[in-house]
């Protein structure tokens, strides 16, 4: 990750956006690719879905996945701490 903000142009769902952030261009390209793949999947399942609704579903799914991963990480970290305590006793 860079210390300075960079501009990155991304085409998502046939629209171009400019993002500003510290992430690398490679990271932003990967995020753009994943977003377009997920949008395509949503459009295949529901061809008549409006772009705004598809974006809301995409965001909802992304936050849901993030929360599940965070819960798993917390559980793993909790188990590791418990194992450390058991090994000390």
C-alpha positions as CSV (number, residue, x, y, z in Angstrom):
1,X,0.0,0.0,0.0
2,X,1.2,3.5,-0.8
3,X,1.4,6.4,1.6
4,X,0.0,8.9,-0.9
5,X,-3.4,8.9,-2.5
6,X,-3.6,7.8,-6.1
7,X,-6.4,8.1,-8.7
8,X,-7.7,5.0,-10.3
9,X,-10.2,4.8,-13.2
10,X,-12.4,1.8,-13.2
11,X,-15.1,0.6,-15.6
12,X,-17.8,-1.1,-13.6
13,X,-21.1,-2.1,-15.2
14,X,-20.5,0.0,-18.4
15,X,-19.8,3.1,-16.4
16,X,-16.4,4.7,-15.6
17,X,-15.6,5.8,-12.0
18,X,-12.6,7.5,-10.6
19,X,-11.5,6.3,-7.1
20,X,-8.9,7.9,-4.9
21,X,-7.1,5.9,-2.3
22,X,-3.8,4.5,-1.1
23,X,-4.3,1.0,-2.6
24,X,-2.1,-0.3,-5.4
25,X,-3.2,-0.2,-9.0
26,X,-3.1,-4.0,-9.0
27,X,-5.4,-4.2,-6.0
28,X,-7.8,-1.8,-7.6
29,X,-7.8,-3.8,-10.9
30,X,-8.6,-7.0,-8.9
31,X,-11.4,-5.3,-7.1
32,X,-12.8,-4.0,-10.4
33,X,-12.6,-7.4,-12.0
34,X,-14.4,-9.1,-9.1
35,X,-17.1,-6.4,-9.1
36,X,-17.7,-6.9,-12.8
37,X,-17.9,-10.6,-12.4
38,X,-20.4,-10.4,-9.5
39,X,-22.5,-7.8,-11.4
40,X,-22.5,-10.2,-14.4
41,X,-23.7,-13.1,-12.2
42,X,-26.5,-10.9,-10.8
43,X,-27.5,-9.9,-14.3
44,X,-27.6,-13.6,-15.4
45,X,-29.8,-14.5,-12.5
46,X,-32.1,-11.4,-12.8
47,X,-31.7,-9.9,-16.3
48,X,-34.2,-7.2,-15.6
49,X,-32.6,-5.9,-12.5
50,X,-31.8,-2.2,-12.4
51,X,-28.2,-1.2,-12.1
52,X,-28.8,0.6,-8.8
53,X,-30.6,-2.5,-7.3
54,X,-27.7,-4.7,-8.6
55,X,-25.2,-2.4,-6.9
56,X,-27.1,-2.6,-3.6
57,X,-27.2,-6.4,-3.7
58,X,-23.5,-6.4,-4.5
59,X,-22.7,-4.2,-1.6
60,X,-25.0,-6.2,0.7
61,X,-23.3,-9.4,-0.3
62,X,-19.8,-7.9,0.1
63,X,-20.6,-6.7,3.6
64,X,-22.1,-10.1,4.5
65,X,-19.0,-11.9,3.3
66,X,-16.7,-9.5,5.1
67,X,-18.7,-10.0,8.4
68,X,-18.5,-13.8,8.1
69,X,-14.8,-13.6,7.4
70,X,-14.3,-11.3,10.4
71,X,-16.3,-13.6,12.7
72,X,-14.2,-16.6,11.5
73,X,-11.0,-14.6,12.2
74,X,-12.2,-13.6,15.6
75,X,-13.1,-17.2,16.4
76,X,-9.7,-18.4,15.1
77,X,-7.9,-15.8,17.2
78,X,-9.9,-16.7,20.2
79,X,-9.1,-20.4,19.8
80,X,-5.4,-19.5,19.5
81,X,-5.5,-17.4,22.7
82,X,-7.2,-20.2,24.5
83,X,-4.6,-22.7,23.3
84,X,-1.8,-20.4,24.5
85,X,-3.4,-20.2,28.0
86,X,-3.8,-24.0,28.2
87,X,-0.2,-24.5,27.2
88,X,1.0,-22.1,29.9
89,X,-1.0,-23.8,32.6
